[in-house]
Amino acid sequence: MLNQIIIQSLLLNKMDLEIAKNLVFSSLEGKATPMQKKLIEDWLACPENIEQYFKWLDEWERINPQFLPDTARAYEKFLSKTYTYSTESKFNIQAHHLYKSKSYRLPIGLGIAACFILLIGIVSLFFKDQIFYTIHQTHYGEIKSLTLPDKSVVVLNANSMLNVSY
């Protein structure tokens, strides 16, 4: 089996280039048999054949393009759009720009509202004790008696603090 592959490789290396080219083209067209594909694979094992393969691939792609654009129609479409744009009045263009500028007012307004809400949130975090609690405090050497909203009586000793939520 190995001898047979070596013999085929030697034959492929000495193969006439025209036959190899036809074989590669039939492979690119999807018409090659499994044996022909194996022969091409063995032929491509030789590094100097790889460059020749890509030259033939380029030639085949030029002969058989995958996409044929309609350049005349595309050019006409391009000309019609440029002609339409150049004949627009300045009034229409200005109205278009005014309309666009109005659409930017909404995001700016939303941004200002979001900043305002964020500012209120930060301020409430720093001053939450003053907002949610009543703070009773005594200083050095001071004693204070308090009556809380639930009618309980509290005596604060010196240097004490009491937070009461309502």
C-alpha positions as CSV (number, residue, x, y, z in Angstrom):
1,M,0.0,0.0,0.0
2,L,2.8,2.4,1.0
3,N,4.7,1.5,-2.2
4,Q,1.7,2.2,-4.3
5,I,1.3,5.7,-2.7
6,I,5.0,6.4,-3.3
7,I,4.7,5.4,-6.9
8,Q,1.6,7.6,-7.4
9,S,3.5,10.5,-5.8
10,L,6.4,10.0,-8.1
11,L,4.1,9.8,-11.0
12,L,2.3,13.0,-9.9
13,N,5.5,14.9,-9.5
14,K,6.4,14.0,-13.1
15,M,2.8,14.4,-14.3
16,D,2.3,16.6,-17.3
17,L,1.2,20.1,-16.0
18,E,-1.8,20.2,-18.4
19,I,-3.2,17.0,-17.1
20,A,-2.7,18.2,-13.5
21,K,-4.3,21.6,-14.3
22,N,-7.4,19.8,-15.7
23,L,-7.5,17.6,-12.7
24,V,-7.4,20.6,-10.3
25,F,-10.0,22.4,-12.3
26,S,-12.4,19.4,-12.2
27,S,-11.8,19.3,-8.4
28,L,-12.7,23.0,-8.1
29,E,-15.8,22.4,-10.1
30,G,-16.8,19.6,-7.8
31,K,-16.6,16.9,-10.5
32,A,-13.5,15.1,-9.2
33,T,-13.8,11.4,-8.1
34,P,-12.4,10.4,-4.7
35,M,-9.4,8.9,-6.4
36,Q,-8.7,12.1,-8.2
37,K,-9.0,14.1,-5.0
38,K,-6.5,11.7,-3.4
39,L,-4.1,12.3,-6.3
40,I,-4.4,16.0,-5.9
41,E,-3.9,15.7,-2.1
42,D,-0.7,13.7,-2.7
43,W,0.4,16.2,-5.4
44,L,-0.1,19.0,-2.9
45,A,2.2,17.2,-0.3
46,C,5.1,18.6,-2.3
47,P,5.7,22.3,-1.3
48,E,6.6,23.5,-4.8
49,N,3.2,22.3,-6.1
50,I,1.3,24.4,-3.6
51,E,2.3,27.6,-5.3
52,Q,1.2,26.2,-8.7
53,Y,-2.1,25.1,-7.2
54,F,-2.9,28.6,-6.0
55,K,-2.0,30.1,-9.4
56,W,-4.4,27.7,-11.0
57,L,-7.0,28.5,-8.3
58,D,-6.7,32.2,-9.1
59,E,-7.0,31.4,-12.8
60,W,-10.1,29.2,-12.3
61,E,-11.8,31.9,-10.2
62,R,-11.2,34.5,-12.9
63,I,-12.7,32.1,-15.5
64,N,-15.6,31.1,-13.2
65,P,-16.6,34.2,-11.1
66,Q,-19.0,33.5,-8.2
67,F,-20.7,36.8,-8.5
68,L,-21.4,39.0,-11.6
69,P,-22.4,42.5,-10.5
70,D,-24.7,44.6,-12.8
71,T,-22.4,47.6,-12.9
72,A,-24.5,49.6,-15.4
73,R,-27.6,49.4,-13.1
74,A,-25.5,50.2,-10.0
75,Y,-24.0,53.2,-11.8
76,E,-27.5,54.5,-12.8
77,K,-28.7,54.1,-9.3
78,F,-25.8,56.1,-8.0
79,L,-26.3,58.9,-10.5
80,S,-30.0,59.1,-9.7
81,K,-29.3,59.4,-6.0
82,T,-26.6,62.1,-6.4
83,Y,-28.9,64.0,-8.8
84,T,-31.8,63.9,-6.3
85,Y,-29.5,65.1,-3.5
86,S,-28.1,68.0,-5.5
87,T,-31.6,69.2,-6.5
88,E,-33.0,69.3,-3.0
89,S,-33.7,72.9,-1.8
90,K,-31.9,74.4,1.1
91,F,-35.2,74.8,2.9
92,N,-35.7,71.0,3.0
93,I,-32.2,70.4,4.2
94,Q,-32.5,72.9,7.0
95,A,-35.8,71.5,8.0
96,H,-34.2,68.1,8.1
97,H,-31.4,69.4,10.4
98,L,-34.0,71.1,12.7
99,Y,-35.8,67.9,13.0
100,K,-32.6,66.1,14.0
101,S,-31.7,68.7,16.6
102,K,-35.1,68.2,18.3
103,S,-34.4,64.5,18.7
104,Y,-31.3,65.3,20.8
105,R,-33.3,67.3,23.4
106,L,-35.0,64.2,24.8
107,P,-31.7,62.5,25.8
108,I,-30.3,65.7,27.2
109,G,-33.4,66.1,29.3
110,L,-33.2,62.5,30.5
111,G,-29.6,63.0,31.4
112,I,-30.4,66.0,33.5
113,A,-33.2,64.1,35.2
114,A,-30.9,61.2,35.9
115,C,-28.2,63.5,37.3
116,F,-30.8,65.2,39.6
117,I,-32.0,61.8,40.9
118,L,-28.5,60.6,41.5
119,L,-27.7,63.9,43.4
120,I,-30.7,63.4,45.6
121,G,-29.7,59.8,46.3
122,I,-26.2,60.8,47.3
123,V,-27.4,63.7,49.5
124,S,-29.9,61.4,51.2
125,L,-27.1,58.8,52.0
126,F,-25.0,61.5,53.7
127,F,-27.8,63.1,55.6
128,K,-30.0,60.0,56.3
129,D,-29.6,60.3,60.1
130,Q,-30.8,63.9,60.1
131,I,-33.6,63.0,57.7
132,F,-34.9,59.8,59.3
133,Y,-33.9,60.3,63.0
134,T,-34.2,62.9,65.7
135,I,-30.8,63.1,67.5
136,H,-30.7,63.9,71.2
137,Q,-27.2,64.5,72.6
138,T,-25.6,65.5,75.9
139,H,-22.2,67.1,76.4
140,Y,-19.5,66.6,79.1
141,G,-21.1,66.8,82.6
142,E,-24.6,67.2,81.3
143,I,-27.6,65.0,82.2
144,K,-30.8,65.3,80.2
145,S,-34.3,63.8,80.8
146,L,-36.4,63.3,77.6
147,T,-40.0,62.1,77.0
148,L,-40.2,60.2,73.7
149,P,-43.2,60.1,71.4
150,D,-44.4,56.8,72.8
151,K,-44.6,58.5,76.2
152,S,-41.5,56.7,77.6
153,V,-39.0,58.7,79.7
154,V,-35.3,58.5,79.0
155,V,-32.4,59.9,81.0
156,L,-29.3,60.7,79.0
157,N,-26.0,60.7,80.9
158,A,-23.0,62.8,80.1
159,N,-21.5,62.4,76.6
160,S,-24.4,60.3,75.3
161,M,-26.4,60.3,72.1
162,L,-29.8,58.9,71.3
163,N,-31.3,58.5,67.8
164,V,-35.1,58.2,67.7
165,S,-37.0,57.4,64.5
166,Y,-40.5,58.7,64.1
